[in-house]
Amino acid sequence: PPLIGTVAITDEGWYRFLAAHPEITELNFWTPSARRTFQAPPFSPFFFKLRAPHNAICGFGYFAQFSRLPDWFAWESFTLGNGCASFEEMHARISRIRTRIRYDKLKGSDEIGCIQLVAPTFFPPDDWIPQPTDWHPRVQTPMKYDLSTGEGRRIWEQCIARTRPTLHFVTGPAAATRERYGDPRLVQPRLGQGTFRVAVLDAYGRACAATGEHSLPALEAAHIRSYADDGPHEVRNGLLLRADLHRLFDTGYVTVTPALKLAVSAKLREDYHNGRSYYPLHGHDLQLPGLATHRPDPEFLRWHNEHKFRS
């Protein structure tokens, strides 16, 4: 199948802020309303288009996922990747846009739309790419383009040319450009810490896997095999846990067995002469994601059992 990309109108201030922070590897391309969802192929190109008078593509990233999130959670997950210097600035910008578009919270939601992107590249003004020639000036929503033909292919090829030799990944029509631009170094985009956190949150239905707790401020995404110990930012290496259980999991007083049951270490009682609120959870079945590919990987669970759990 052809590679599909998305072209979306981008705030110039958002672009300039993030272009000045090349160390940021994951972004939240947020919208002030969560009423409209967004879908695209996983890790497909997502192009940033500036409005008039520029009418140009100023960079691109790769689509990871879409979620509806409270603005404070989006800030905690992506911080500067939201394109703002502080949460106060982000909140004020959302409020101004909502006022301008006459957003009615009573009929909508207080959440914002979060299009999460990884491996972004921003071009300096001299390298901006002319927008699609068929882009209608009244279009305000993201538009899909076939990157194997026409204007989609032109934009994609010009992006490839500007990112050589550090292109993040190539597939579909981009593979046909190797003869023209050389064979780029291929690096498959991956989730970062923020996108991992949101992916685990949504995979577990926003409920603690051990207790069913739904209060969002109390929930945290835990790595089964820690990132510091070469654990990946992947949902199969994640658990959504209440914050106190996350802490106990990371310190080895709690684990999840390969049979997907919670286990509470006897060391908790021995070391702290307590744990009465946790031992009733011992042996409980975990509440698992609906998708089998999102469920805890047995290899990561065995690693935690063998290397972290205080048995």
Contacts in CASP RR format, 6 or more apart in sequence:
PFRMAT RR
TARGET T0000
AUTHOR 0000-0000-0000
METHOD contacts of the structure
MODEL  1
PPLIGTVAITDEGWYRFLAAHPEITELNFWTPSARRTFQAPPFSPFFFKL
RAPHNAICGFGYFAQFSRLPDWFAWESFTLGNGCASFEEMHARISRIRTR
IRYDKLKGSDEIGCIQLVAPTFFPPDDWIPQPTDWHPRVQTPMKYDLSTG
EGRRIWEQCIARTRPTLHFVTGPAAATRERYGDPRLVQPRLGQGTFRVAV
LDAYGRACAATGEHSLPALEAAHIRSYADDGPHEVRNGLLLRADLHRLFD
TGYVTVTPALKLAVSAKLREDYHNGRSYYPLHGHDLQLPGLATHRPDPEF
LRWHNEHKFRS
2 146 0 8 1.000
2 147 0 8 1.000
2 148 0 8 1.000
2 149 0 8 1.000
2 172 0 8 1.000
2 173 0 8 1.000
3 41 0 8 1.000
3 44 0 8 1.000
3 45 0 8 1.000
3 146 0 8 1.000
3 147 0 8 1.000
3 148 0 8 1.000
3 156 0 8 1.000
3 171 0 8 1.000
3 172 0 8 1.000
3 173 0 8 1.000
3 174 0 8 1.000
4 40 0 8 1.000
4 41 0 8 1.000
4 44 0 8 1.000
4 144 0 8 1.000
4 145 0 8 1.000
4 146 0 8 1.000
4 147 0 8 1.000
5 40 0 8 1.000
5 41 0 8 1.000
5 44 0 8 1.000
5 45 0 8 1.000
5 46 0 8 1.000
5 47 0 8 1.000
5 144 0 8 1.000
5 145 0 8 1.000
5 146 0 8 1.000
5 147 0 8 1.000
5 152 0 8 1.000
5 156 0 8 1.000
6 40 0 8 1.000
6 44 0 8 1.000
6 45 0 8 1.000
6 46 0 8 1.000
6 47 0 8 1.000
6 63 0 8 1.000
6 142 0 8 1.000
6 143 0 8 1.000
6 144 0 8 1.000
6 145 0 8 1.000
7 47 0 8 1.000
7 49 0 8 1.000
7 57 0 8 1.000
7 131 0 8 1.000
7 132 0 8 1.000
7 135 0 8 1.000
7 142 0 8 1.000
7 143 0 8 1.000
7 145 0 8 1.000
7 155 0 8 1.000
8 29 0 8 1.000
8 46 0 8 1.000
8 47 0 8 1.000
8 48 0 8 1.000
8 49 0 8 1.000
8 115 0 8 1.000
8 142 0 8 1.000
8 143 0 8 1.000
9 49 0 8 1.000
9 50 0 8 1.000
9 51 0 8 1.000
9 139 0 8 1.000
9 140 0 8 1.000
9 142 0 8 1.000
10 29 0 8 1.000
10 48 0 8 1.000
10 49 0 8 1.000
10 50 0 8 1.000
10 58 0 8 1.000
12 50 0 8 1.000
12 51 0 8 1.000
12 54 0 8 1.000
13 83 0 8 1.000
14 29 0 8 1.000
14 83 0 8 1.000
15 48 0 8 1.000
15 50 0 8 1.000
15 58 0 8 1.000
15 59 0 8 1.000
15 122 0 8 1.000
17 80 0 8 1.000
17 83 0 8 1.000
17 84 0 8 1.000
17 85 0 8 1.000
18 24 0 8 1.000
18 27 0 8 1.000
18 80 0 8 1.000
18 81 0 8 1.000
18 83 0 8 1.000
18 120 0 8 1.000
18 122 0 8 1.000
19 58 0 8 1.000
19 122 0 8 1.000
19 124 0 8 1.000
21 80 0 8 1.000
21 81 0 8 1.000
22 122 0 8 1.000
24 80 0 8 1.000
24 81 0 8 1.000
24 120 0 8 1.000
25 118 0 8 1.000
25 119 0 8 1.000
25 120 0 8 1.000
25 192 0 8 1.000
26 64 0 8 1.000
26 78 0 8 1.000
26 81 0 8 1.000
26 116 0 8 1.000
26 117 0 8 1.000
26 118 0 8 1.000
26 120 0 8 1.000
26 191 0 8 1.000
26 192 0 8 1.000
26 193 0 8 1.000
26 194 0 8 1.000
26 195 0 8 1.000
27 61 0 8 1.000
27 78 0 8 1.000
27 81 0 8 1.000
27 82 0 8 1.000
27 83 0 8 1.000
27 116 0 8 1.000
27 117 0 8 1.000
27 118 0 8 1.000
27 120 0 8 1.000
28 74 0 8 1.000
28 77 0 8 1.000
28 78 0 8 1.000
28 81 0 8 1.000
28 82 0 8 1.000
28 83 0 8 1.000
28 114 0 8 1.000
28 115 0 8 1.000
28 116 0 8 1.000
28 117 0 8 1.000
29 46 0 8 1.000
29 114 0 8 1.000
29 115 0 8 1.000
29 116 0 8 1.000
29 117 0 8 1.000
30 74 0 8 1.000
30 82 0 8 1.000
30 94 0 8 1.000
30 112 0 8 1.000
30 113 0 8 1.000
30 114 0 8 1.000
30 115 0 8 1.000
31 112 0 8 1.000
31 113 0 8 1.000
31 115 0 8 1.000
32 94 0 8 1.000
32 97 0 8 1.000
32 98 0 8 1.000
32 101 0 8 1.000
32 103 0 8 1.000
32 112 0 8 1.000
33 98 0 8 1.000
33 101 0 8 1.000
33 103 0 8 1.000
33 108 0 8 1.000
33 109 0 8 1.000
33 112 0 8 1.000
33 113 0 8 1.000
34 68 0 8 1.000
34 69 0 8 1.000
34 108 0 8 1.000
34 109 0 8 1.000
34 111 0 8 1.000
34 112 0 8 1.000
34 113 0 8 1.000
35 108 0 8 1.000
35 109 0 8 1.000
36 141 0 8 1.000
37 66 0 8 1.000
37 68 0 8 1.000
38 66 0 8 1.000
38 113 0 8 1.000
38 115 0 8 1.000
38 142 0 8 1.000
39 66 0 8 1.000
40 46 0 8 1.000
40 63 0 8 1.000
40 144 0 8 1.000
41 63 0 8 1.000
42 63 0 8 1.000
42 64 0 8 1.000
42 65 0 8 1.000
43 62 0 8 1.000
43 63 0 8 1.000
43 64 0 8 1.000
43 118 0 8 1.000
43 169 0 8 1.000
43 188 0 8 1.000
43 189 0 8 1.000
44 62 0 8 1.000
44 63 0 8 1.000
45 60 0 8 1.000
45 61 0 8 1.000
45 62 0 8 1.000
45 63 0 8 1.000
45 147 0 8 1.000
45 156 0 8 1.000
45 159 0 8 1.000
46 60 0 8 1.000
46 61 0 8 1.000
46 62 0 8 1.000
46 63 0 8 1.000
46 115 0 8 1.000
46 117 0 8 1.000
47 57 0 8 1.000
47 59 0 8 1.000
47 60 0 8 1.000
47 61 0 8 1.000
47 155 0 8 1.000
47 159 0 8 1.000
48 57 0 8 1.000
48 58 0 8 1.000
48 59 0 8 1.000
48 60 0 8 1.000
48 61 0 8 1.000
48 122 0 8 1.000
49 55 0 8 1.000
49 56 0 8 1.000
49 57 0 8 1.000
49 58 0 8 1.000
49 131 0 8 1.000
49 135 0 8 1.000
50 56 0 8 1.000
50 57 0 8 1.000
50 58 0 8 1.000
50 128 0 8 1.000
52 137 0 8 1.000
54 128 0 8 1.000
55 130 0 8 1.000
55 131 0 8 1.000
55 135 0 8 1.000
56 128 0 8 1.000
56 129 0 8 1.000
56 130 0 8 1.000
56 131 0 8 1.000
57 123 0 8 1.000
57 128 0 8 1.000
57 129 0 8 1.000
57 130 0 8 1.000
57 131 0 8 1.000
57 155 0 8 1.000
57 158 0 8 1.000
57 159 0 8 1.000
58 122 0 8 1.000
58 123 0 8 1.000
58 125 0 8 1.000
58 128 0 8 1.000
59 120 0 8 1.000
59 121 0 8 1.000
59 122 0 8 1.000
59 123 0 8 1.000
59 129 0 8 1.000
59 159 0 8 1.000
60 120 0 8 1.000
60 121 0 8 1.000
60 159 0 8 1.000
61 117 0 8 1.000
61 118 0 8 1.000
61 119 0 8 1.000
61 120 0 8 1.000
61 121 0 8 1.000
61 168 0 8 1.000
62 117 0 8 1.000
62 118 0 8 1.000
62 119 0 8 1.000
62 168 0 8 1.000
62 169 0 8 1.000
62 189 0 8 1.000
63 115 0 8 1.000
63 116 0 8 1.000
63 117 0 8 1.000
64 116 0 8 1.000
64 117 0 8 1.000
64 118 0 8 1.000
64 189 0 8 1.000
64 191 0 8 1.000
64 195 0 8 1.000
64 199 0 8 1.000
65 116 0 8 1.000
65 195 0 8 1.000
65 198 0 8 1.000
65 199 0 8 1.000
65 202 0 8 1.000
66 113 0 8 1.000
66 114 0 8 1.000
66 115 0 8 1.000
66 116 0 8 1.000
67 113 0 8 1.000
67 114 0 8 1.000
67 116 0 8 1.000
67 198 0 8 1.000
67 201 0 8 1.000
67 202 0 8 1.000
68 109 0 8 1.000
68 111 0 8 1.000
68 112 0 8 1.000
68 113 0 8 1.000
68 114 0 8 1.000
69 77 0 8 1.000
69 111 0 8 1.000
69 112 0 8 1.000
69 113 0 8 1.000
69 114 0 8 1.000
69 198 0 8 1.000
70 110 0 8 1.000
70 111 0 8 1.000
70 112 0 8 1.000
70 216 0 8 1.000
71 87 0 8 1.000
71 90 0 8 1.000
71 91 0 8 1.000
71 94 0 8 1.000
71 111 0 8 1.000
71 112 0 8 1.000
72 87 0 8 1.000
73 216 0 8 1.000
74 82 0 8 1.000
74 90 0 8 1.000
74 112 0 8 1.000
74 114 0 8 1.000
75 82 0 8 1.000
75 87 0 8 1.000
75 90 0 8 1.000
77 194 0 8 1.000
77 195 0 8 1.000
77 197 0 8 1.000
77 198 0 8 1.000
78 116 0 8 1.000
78 194 0 8 1.000
82 90 0 8 1.000
83 90 0 8 1.000
84 90 0 8 1.000
84 93 0 8 1.000
94 112 0 8 1.000
97 103 0 8 1.000
114 198 0 8 1.000
116 194 0 8 1.000
116 195 0 8 1.000
116 198 0 8 1.000
118 189 0 8 1.000
118 190 0 8 1.000
118 191 0 8 1.000
118 192 0 8 1.000
118 195 0 8 1.000
119 168 0 8 1.000
119 187 0 8 1.000
119 189 0 8 1.000
121 159 0 8 1.000
121 162 0 8 1.000
121 163 0 8 1.000
121 168 0 8 1.000
123 129 0 8 1.000
123 162 0 8 1.000
127 162 0 8 1.000
129 155 0 8 1.000
129 158 0 8 1.000
129 159 0 8 1.000
129 162 0 8 1.000
132 143 0 8 1.000
132 145 0 8 1.000
132 151 0 8 1.000
132 152 0 8 1.000
132 155 0 8 1.000
133 151 0 8 1.000
134 151 0 8 1.000
135 143 0 8 1.000
145 151 0 8 1.000
145 152 0 8 1.000
145 155 0 8 1.000
146 152 0 8 1.000
146 153 0 8 1.000
147 153 0 8 1.000
147 155 0 8 1.000
147 156 0 8 1.000
147 172 0 8 1.000
147 173 0 8 1.000
147 174 0 8 1.000
148 172 0 8 1.000
148 173 0 8 1.000
149 173 0 8 1.000
153 173 0 8 1.000
156 173 0 8 1.000
156 174 0 8 1.000
157 173 0 8 1.000
157 174 0 8 1.000
157 177 0 8 1.000
157 180 0 8 1.000
157 181 0 8 1.000
160 167 0 8 1.000
160 170 0 8 1.000
160 174 0 8 1.000
160 177 0 8 1.000
160 181 0 8 1.000
160 184 0 8 1.000
161 181 0 8 1.000
163 184 0 8 1.000
164 181 0 8 1.000
164 182 0 8 1.000
164 184 0 8 1.000
165 184 0 8 1.000
165 185 0 8 1.000
166 184 0 8 1.000
166 185 0 8 1.000
166 187 0 8 1.000
167 174 0 8 1.000
167 184 0 8 1.000
167 185 0 8 1.000
167 186 0 8 1.000
167 187 0 8 1.000
168 187 0 8 1.000
168 188 0 8 1.000
168 189 0 8 1.000
169 186 0 8 1.000
169 187 0 8 1.000
169 188 0 8 1.000
169 189 0 8 1.000
170 177 0 8 1.000
170 178 0 8 1.000
170 184 0 8 1.000
170 186 0 8 1.000
178 184 0 8 1.000
190 232 0 8 1.000
190 233 0 8 1.000
190 234 0 8 1.000
191 199 0 8 1.000
191 233 0 8 1.000
191 234 0 8 1.000
192 233 0 8 1.000
193 227 0 8 1.000
193 233 0 8 1.000
195 233 0 8 1.000
196 221 0 8 1.000
196 233 0 8 1.000
196 234 0 8 1.000
196 235 0 8 1.000
196 238 0 8 1.000
197 220 0 8 1.000
197 221 0 8 1.000
199 221 0 8 1.000
199 235 0 8 1.000
200 221 0 8 1.000
200 235 0 8 1.000
200 238 0 8 1.000
200 239 0 8 1.000
200 240 0 8 1.000
201 219 0 8 1.000
201 221 0 8 1.000
201 240 0 8 1.000
203 235 0 8 1.000
203 240 0 8 1.000
203 289 0 8 1.000
203 290 0 8 1.000
203 291 0 8 1.000
203 294 0 8 1.000
204 239 0 8 1.000
204 240 0 8 1.000
204 287 0 8 1.000
204 288 0 8 1.000
204 289 0 8 1.000
205 240 0 8 1.000
205 289 0 8 1.000
206 214 0 8 1.000
206 216 0 8 1.000
206 219 0 8 1.000
206 240 0 8 1.000
207 213 0 8 1.000
207 214 0 8 1.000
207 219 0 8 1.000
207 240 0 8 1.000
207 287 0 8 1.000
208 214 0 8 1.000
208 218 0 8 1.000
208 219 0 8 1.000
208 240 0 8 1.000
208 241 0 8 1.000
208 242 0 8 1.000
208 245 0 8 1.000
208 287 0 8 1.000
209 239 0 8 1.000
209 240 0 8 1.000
209 241 0 8 1.000
209 286 0 8 1.000
209 287 0 8 1.000
209 288 0 8 1.000
210 241 0 8 1.000
210 242 0 8 1.000
210 245 0 8 1.000
210 262 0 8 1.000
210 281 0 8 1.000
210 284 0 8 1.000
210 286 0 8 1.000
210 287 0 8 1.000
211 242 0 8 1.000
211 245 0 8 1.000
211 281 0 8 1.000
212 287 0 8 1.000
213 219 0 8 1.000
213 242 0 8 1.000
218 242 0 8 1.000
218 243 0 8 1.000
219 240 0 8 1.000
219 241 0 8 1.000
219 242 0 8 1.000
219 243 0 8 1.000
220 240 0 8 1.000
220 241 0 8 1.000
220 242 0 8 1.000
220 243 0 8 1.000
220 246 0 8 1.000
221 238 0 8 1.000
221 239 0 8 1.000
221 240 0 8 1.000
222 238 0 8 1.000
222 239 0 8 1.000
222 240 0 8 1.000
222 241 0 8 1.000
222 246 0 8 1.000
222 249 0 8 1.000
222 250 0 8 1.000
223 231 0 8 1.000
223 233 0 8 1.000
223 237 0 8 1.000
223 238 0 8 1.000
224 231 0 8 1.000
224 237 0 8 1.000
224 238 0 8 1.000
224 239 0 8 1.000
224 256 0 8 1.000
224 296 0 8 1.000
224 297 0 8 1.000
224 300 0 8 1.000
224 301 0 8 1.000
224 303 0 8 1.000
224 304 0 8 1.000
225 231 0 8 1.000
225 237 0 8 1.000
225 300 0 8 1.000
225 303 0 8 1.000
225 304 0 8 1.000
226 250 0 8 1.000
226 308 0 8 1.000
227 233 0 8 1.000
229 303 0 8 1.000
229 307 0 8 1.000
231 237 0 8 1.000
231 300 0 8 1.000
235 289 0 8 1.000
235 293 0 8 1.000
235 294 0 8 1.000
236 293 0 8 1.000
236 294 0 8 1.000
236 295 0 8 1.000
236 296 0 8 1.000
236 297 0 8 1.000
236 300 0 8 1.000
237 296 0 8 1.000
237 297 0 8 1.000
237 300 0 8 1.000
238 296 0 8 1.000
238 300 0 8 1.000
239 249 0 8 1.000
239 256 0 8 1.000
239 286 0 8 1.000
239 296 0 8 1.000
241 249 0 8 1.000
245 254 0 8 1.000
245 278 0 8 1.000
248 254 0 8 1.000
248 264 0 8 1.000
248 268 0 8 1.000
248 278 0 8 1.000
249 255 0 8 1.000
249 256 0 8 1.000
249 304 0 8 1.000
250 308 0 8 1.000
252 265 0 8 1.000
252 304 0 8 1.000
252 308 0 8 1.000
252 309 0 8 1.000
252 310 0 8 1.000
253 264 0 8 1.000
253 265 0 8 1.000
253 267 0 8 1.000
253 268 0 8 1.000
253 278 0 8 1.000
253 310 0 8 1.000
254 262 0 8 1.000
254 263 0 8 1.000
254 264 0 8 1.000
254 265 0 8 1.000
254 278 0 8 1.000
254 309 0 8 1.000
255 262 0 8 1.000
255 263 0 8 1.000
255 265 0 8 1.000
255 301 0 8 1.000
255 304 0 8 1.000
255 305 0 8 1.000
255 308 0 8 1.000
255 309 0 8 1.000
256 262 0 8 1.000
256 263 0 8 1.000
256 286 0 8 1.000
256 296 0 8 1.000
256 301 0 8 1.000
256 304 0 8 1.000
257 263 0 8 1.000
257 301 0 8 1.000
257 305 0 8 1.000
258 298 0 8 1.000
258 301 0 8 1.000
258 302 0 8 1.000
258 305 0 8 1.000
260 285 0 8 1.000
260 286 0 8 1.000
260 288 0 8 1.000
260 295 0 8 1.000
260 296 0 8 1.000
260 301 0 8 1.000
261 283 0 8 1.000
261 284 0 8 1.000
261 285 0 8 1.000
261 286 0 8 1.000
262 281 0 8 1.000
262 282 0 8 1.000
262 283 0 8 1.000
262 284 0 8 1.000
262 286 0 8 1.000
263 282 0 8 1.000
263 283 0 8 1.000
263 309 0 8 1.000
264 275 0 8 1.000
264 278 0 8 1.000
264 279 0 8 1.000
264 281 0 8 1.000
264 282 0 8 1.000
265 309 0 8 1.000
265 310 0 8 1.000
265 311 0 8 1.000
267 310 0 8 1.000
268 274 0 8 1.000
268 275 0 8 1.000
268 278 0 8 1.000
268 279 0 8 1.000
268 310 0 8 1.000
269 275 0 8 1.000
269 279 0 8 1.000
286 296 0 8 1.000
288 295 0 8 1.000
288 296 0 8 1.000
289 295 0 8 1.000
305 311 0 8 1.000
END
